[in-house]
């Protein structure tokens, strides 16, 4: 008789303890030689047998029905079938005489009533094992979800901890993930720019492969990075350490919603294009290269605007003059930062009541979530309503938790922006001396707003952008000093 050798192993959990393909083939070849069995063909398949539809296995059955072979040699009956359809078909073909023999090194089969009965039991045991294993896996996933543990493979920025069965921060990659969110939230970088810059720093995915643009987009949409995750349509509050805050995540979603198609990269680099509007008609100011010089002008789209060109050198001189006026010397910078730090320390003692209120609201949110489960079980609301309200509660709780951490840090959310601004103004003079237009533009955008170009003069508002920081900072004596110079919002710097 002619035999098929059939070896199978899938990547599923139930096959972890099964011999490898190579080991199965070695045992089957030795068995065939020992028993003097003629091997018609060897078939190797890397596919699960939980469901019918294995293409190579079905081809074997077709060839057996055509009479090209007489039997099958496999390592164990569960290699042939783990589902009732394939198992029943094998027994039926044995009944019809299509399959004249089945051989297994680990199982004895006789073509008799008792032999077919024992084979059906072996197939039934295989199906029971796979069903029980699936149920155990689902039960384990449900337990993980109830504890707020991500139940699958850790996303980039986290690693699976084998000891605790949880995910923990990947100290090597998490800082890159945070940079991705921070850069994208600014609205200044496209996905492609972030892809190029972060990949160049060495961030990789699984198997150390570089990340694609679509992987960065998936990353930016994943709430798991701020401590909440979605599994099969339902949102869960994670117990893992977040990489970013929900505020940062929300800003990224807003940028993603507002952003349309990516603009094509410009062939010529015009530093100040997109910064200003025309003071006569309100259209954007564009730029063009003429005879080796860059000129800025109104787009004059659908208008009779009469504003003239201005050369980049003239515009840069105006910007440099203003930046010099608001720049801070090293002496001023040191004094202001010391005062900021003193006021921050004072404010640490003023937020106990707010913190207690937030902690009480967080407890209330937990109670609402618990009651929501009872309402759903009582049939008062639908599953969709339950999932939607639960997601709202979890996100609201996450916001309050982040606010509580702000209070715990001394309610000093104003401190870092204020110190960064002072440091920025200290850098201003150096940017002018170096003639770096990119740095000057960056400084200008941070201290100004509503940029207008009219009659070849740049005008804008500095008070509007600086006032929120000045008002938020708890240092009234400094506010009086800064208010005394409304032209810039800062005391004059003596260089």
C-alpha positions, 0 to 999 in steps of 0.5 A, a space after each residue: 500500500 502507498 502512504 501519504 506522510 502528513 506533518 502539521 504544526 501551527 503557531 497557535 498556543 495548543 501546538 506549543 508542546 507538539 514536535 516540530 515539523 522536522 522532528 515529526 518527519 524524522 519519526 515518520 520516516 523511521 517508522 515507515 522504514 521500520 514497518 516497510 511502508 511505501 511512502 507515496 508523497 510527503 505533505 507538510 502543512 503549517 496551519 491550524 486544524 481547529 477549523 476545516 479548510 486546510 488546502 493541502 490536507 484536502 488535496 490528500 483526501 482528493 488523491 485518496 478518493 482517486 485511488 492514487 494512495 491507500 493510507 495516511 501516516 501521521 504522528 498522532 490523530 490530532 495532526 489530522 483533525 481537531 474539528 468534528 467535520 474533518 474527523 468525521 470525514 476521515 472515519 467516513 472515508 475509512 468506512 467507504 474503503 477509500 482510506 484503507 489504513 491509518 498509521 501513527 507512531 503514537 496511536 494504534 489503529 485497526 480497521 474494525 468497529 472497535 478501531 474506528 470507535 477508538 479513533 473517533 474518541 481520539 478525534 473527540 479528545 482533540 476537539 475537547 482539548 482545543 475547546 477547553 484550551 480556548 475557554 481557558 484562554 478566554 477566561 484568562 483574558 477576561 481576568 486580565 481585563 478585569 484587572 486592567 491588564 493589556 491581554 495581548 502582545 505589548 505595543 511599541 514602547 512597552 514590553 511583556 513582563 513574563 513574571 507579572 504577565 503585564 506590560 511594562 515600559 520599555 525604557 529604551 523606546 518609550 522616550 521616542 514614543 513621547 517625542 512622537 506625540 509631542 512633535 505631532 501635537 505641535 502641528 508643525 510636523 507631518 507624519 513623514 517628517 516624524 517618520 524620518 527623524 524618529 527612525 533616524 534616531 533608532 526607533 524600531 518595531 518588532 524584529 528591529 524593523 524600521 517603522 512605517 508611516 502607517 505604524 506611526 499613525 496607528 501609534 498616535 491613535 492608540 489610547 493605551 499610551 495614556 493609560 486606557 485601552 480598547 478591547 473588542 469595542 469596550 474601553 478599560 482603565 489600564 493599570 500599566 504606567 502611561 507614557 503620555 498624558 491624556 491632554 497630549 493625546 487629545 491634542 494629537 487627535 485634534 491635529 489629526 482631525 484638522 489636518 487634510 492631505 499632506 502638502 507637497 514639499 516645497 522646492 525652495 525654502 522660504 523661511 517666513 512664508 505662511 507666517 504673515 497676512 496682508 494688512 490690506 486684504 487679509 490674504 496670506 503672504 507668499 514668497 518667490 525667488 527673483 534674481 537670487 533674492 527672496 521676495 515676500 508679497 501678498 497672494 492677491 487672490 481675487 482682490 485688487 490689493 496694491 501692496 508691494 514686494 519686500 525683500 527677505 533681508 529687509 524683513 529679517 532686519 525688522 524681525 531682528 530689531 524686535 527680537 533684540 528689544 525683548 531679549 534678556 541678558 544672562 543676569 536678568 534671566 538668572 534673576 527671573 528664574 530664581 523668582 519663578 522658583 521661589 513663587 512655585 515653592 510658595 504655591 505648593 501649600 495652596 492646593 490641598 482643598 482642590 486636591 481633596 475635591 478631585 480625589 472625592 470626584 474620582 471616587 464618585 466616578 468609580 461609584 458611577 462605573 460600578 452602578 452602571 454595570 448594575 443598570 446594564 445587567 438590569 436591562 435598563 440600557 443597551 450594551 452600546 449605551 453601557 460601553 459608551 457611558 463607561 468610556 466617558 466615565 473612564 476618560 473623565 476619571 483619567 482627566 481628574 487623575 492627571 489634574 490631581 497629579 498637577 496639584 500634587 506637583 504644586 499646582 505649578 503648571 505655569 512654571 515650566 512654560 514661564 521658565 521656557 519663555 524666559 530661557 527662549 528670550 535669553 537665546 534671542 540675542 544669540 539667534 540674532 548674532 548668528 543670523 539664524 532666520 529659522 531660530 528667529 522665526 521660532 522665537 517670533 512665533 512663540 512671543 507673538 501672534 497675528 502677524 501682518 505685513 503692510 506697506 513693507 512693515 511687519 506688525 504683530 501683537 506680542 501682548 496677547 501671547 505673553 499676557 496669559 503666562 504673566 497673569 497665570 504666574 503667582 508673582 504680583 511684584 513681577 507683574 507690576 514690573 512687566 506691566 510698566 513696559 507694555 510695548 513688549 510685556 517685559 522689563 527692558 534688558 540691559 546688555 
